[in-house]
Amino acid sequence: MRVFIKTYGCQMNERDSEALAAQLTAAGYRMVESEDQADVLLFNTCSVREAAERKAKGKIGYLKKLKSRNPALIIGALGCMAQRLGHELLEELPHLDFVLGTGQLHMLVPTLTELAAARRRLALTEPSAEVLDAMGAHLPAAWSAQIAITRGCNRFCSYCIVPYVRGREISRDPADIVAEARRLVAGGVRELLLLGQNVAAYGLGGNNNPPPPDCSPFADLLEELDRIPELLRVRFTSPYVSYFNDRLIAAIAGSRTVCHNIHLPLQSGSDAVLRAMNRQYTRAGYLEKVAAIRAALPDVTFSTDVIVGFPGESEADFQLTRDTMNEVGFEQAYIFKYSPRPGTRAAALTDTVPEEVKEERNRILLDDLGARVAAGLRSYVGCEVEVLTEGVSARNPGRWTGRTGTNIVVHFEPRPGLEAGTLRRVRVTRSGGVTLFGELVE
């Protein structure tokens, strides 16, 4: 049978979709690139924002006519929205054949086998720790791959649906992760991206309290991966700031492979809003962590997540967020306008910030970010940077693209024999709004 997978949402969902595709391929299914080629349509859904759910529901709803013309077509909803709504999705979308929640993704192949034989509708949303180790399959990779090291989250930020749809935090065995990494590297992978809702809490047994300064199982894991000779780079996303302790900072500073680009979600620069969000740190505490990281990694760059318009956010609260972002000097930021998610604590709060105010605050932060990034990139002109080559540029087939260890995209003209997944020096000749341009150095 031919299968098409559509993925919504975060990198964790992208990794889940890849693992599912690898499992399906091993079971004899054939992956295809378009819906009209498929016998099975799978939608790996997201619940973090309302818009993501609307898109997925709208898309599945649109397929009702297609299903009426082809009753043998199998349509399934997977992932976070499937977990949150369960049987409700089957009732709302009568042409949907099955629902698999986040704890049952590893059951996709047997579920399809059962559907093909019995043609009955199913909704499987029971939590299961088996899914963590069962989702380690990979499609053939080129130079980069992702490894999920944790699933779930224990933080229960008041606005966030993740702990409810992905469950409580669980970590994989370090030996299994290192073995998976070694297999990928033996197959040609040179960069790994480690994934988790709170990767810095890896290996802490779901303990909600940040570890003491000299303890970090995540740091231990990074050091183990650093010992794989052919591995060139390790990235990770995303850590909760309170878990970024002395041990972890020292491990990154001493690492051969870990990139000096840290994604450190801020969400707000106002202590009052942070308390309402149940973010268990203060503005001052966040800035102290940034300073400690910067002292150990002078070339570090930071990216972040920010929410504007959280219930009760005043103009003064917003200004504190803006000031904090400018003080840290984030090179990248994912800025979201608050929208309530059913089932979270914040959903019971009155959404006091008008939509037009959210729009304006969002625009201000994006404008600040754009100006800051462009100015920072101009400082690289005339300098040499080391990039990991990625291949032909998506926008200009005459150029190649690479990325620095601080996560800056660099475009350059290739030379004969150049291969993706190699470290090369590039002299920067000019800068753009979000990228650099240069020439390879002999």
Buried (B, 14 or more C-beta within 10 A) or exposed (E): BEBBBBBBBBBBBBBBBBBBBBBBBEEEBEBBEEEEEBBBBBBBBBBBBEEBBEBBBEBBEEBEEBBEEEEEBBBBBBBBBBBBBBEEBBEEBEBBBBBBBBBBBBBBBEBBEBBEEEEEBBBBBEBBEEBBEBBBBBEEBBBBBBBBBBBBBBBBBBBBBBBBBBBEBBBBEBEBBBEBBBEBBEEBBBBBBBBBBBBBBBBBEEEEEBBEEEBBBBBBBBBBBBEBEEBBBBBBBBBBBBBBBBBBBBBBBEBEBBBBBBBBBBBBBBBBBBEBBBBBBBBEBBBEBBEBBBEBBEEBBBBBBBBBBBBBBEEEBBBBBBEBBBEBBBBBBEBBBBBBBEEBBBBEBEBEBEEEBBEBBBEBBEEBBEEBBEEBBEEBBEEEBBBBBBBEBEEEEEBBBBBBBBBBBBBBEBEEEBEBBEEBEBBBEBBEEBBBBBEBEE
